[in-house]
Amino acid sequence: MKLVIGIVRPEKVNDVLEALYRAEVRGLSISRVQGHGGELDRVETYRGTTVKMGLSEKVRFEIAVSDPFVQPTIDALCDGGRTGEVGDGKIMVLPVERVVRIRTGESDDLAVTPVAA
């Protein structure tokens, strides 16, 4: 099992969600985050004052998947999140020691694979 973390542009969230749905990847968390990567610093005017904006708004996806779903999840994040410009984001894959579904008590792969409606 792995935890796939994807950081993408806010305007690409719907595209990423559609790509994950097509890849049959279910069960995820989304949060708004701020960060700085390879983007150039931008300057904006706020109340007549020039301000250097060092952090960019991003959206973080956290998706726990069984091993067969790791590559489809990565592919979906790339396909949905790519613009080809600096600042498209990053994907990190971390090992997961244990997962328990609270509702049923199922654990590990049974707790992260798709569930019938």
PEPEBEL-V523955 format. One record per residue. N is the residue number from 1. RES is the residue in one letter. OMEGA is omega in radians with two decimals (999 if undefined). NEAR is the number of other ideal C-beta (glycine too) atoms within 10 Angstrom. Layout:
N/RES/OMEGA/NEAR
N/RES/OMEGA/NEAR
//
This chain:
1/M/-3.12/19
2/K/2.97/19
3/L/3.12/16
4/V/3.13/24
5/I/3.11/16
6/G/3.08/26
7/I/-3.06/20
8/V/3.08/25
9/R/-3.14/19
10/P/-3.11/12
11/E/-3.13/11
12/K/-3.07/19
13/V/-3.11/17
14/N/3.10/10
15/D/3.12/17
16/V/3.13/24
17/L/3.10/16
18/E/-3.14/13
19/A/3.10/21
20/L/3.12/23
21/Y/3.12/12
22/R/3.13/12
23/A/-3.14/18
24/E/3.06/11
25/V/-3.08/23
26/R/3.06/14
27/G/-3.11/16
28/L/3.03/16
29/S/3.13/10
30/I/3.05/14
31/S/3.03/9
32/R/3.12/10
33/V/3.02/12
34/Q/3.13/9
35/G/3.12/15
36/H/3.10/12
37/G/-3.09/12
38/G/-3.12/9
39/E/3.04/15
40/L/3.06/7
41/D/3.11/10
42/R/-3.13/10
43/V/3.11/9
44/E/3.09/9
45/T/3.14/8
46/Y/-3.14/8
47/R/3.07/5
48/G/-3.14/5
49/T/3.09/7
50/T/-3.09/8
51/V/3.07/11
52/K/-3.10/8
53/M/-3.09/13
54/G/-3.09/11
55/L/3.12/11
56/S/3.04/18
57/E/3.11/12
58/K/3.06/22
59/V/-3.10/19
60/R/3.03/15
61/F/3.01/25
62/E/-3.03/15
63/I/3.07/23
64/A/-3.08/18
65/V/2.98/26
66/S/-3.02/17
67/D/3.13/10
68/P/-3.11/9
69/F/-3.09/23
70/V/-3.08/17
71/Q/3.06/13
72/P/3.11/17
73/T/3.10/23
74/I/-3.14/18
75/D/-3.13/14
76/A/3.10/26
77/L/3.12/26
78/C/-3.10/16
79/D/-3.11/15
80/G/-3.02/22
81/G/-3.02/23
82/R/2.96/16
83/T/-3.09/13
84/G/-3.13/5
85/E/3.04/9
86/V/3.12/9
87/G/3.11/16
88/D/3.06/17
89/G/-3.10/22
90/K/3.02/14
91/I/3.06/15
92/M/3.12/11
93/V/-3.10/15
94/L/3.06/11
95/P/3.10/7
96/V/-3.09/15
97/E/-3.09/6
98/R/3.06/8
99/V/3.09/18
100/V/3.04/12
101/R/-3.05/14
102/I/-3.05/7
103/R/-3.01/8
104/T/-3.07/10
105/G/3.09/9
106/E/-3.13/15
107/S/3.08/12
108/D/-3.03/15
109/D/3.14/14
110/L/-3.10/14
111/A/-3.09/20
112/V/3.12/24
113/T/-3.10/16
114/P/-3.12/12
115/V/3.07/13
116/A/-3.10/3
117/A/999/3
//
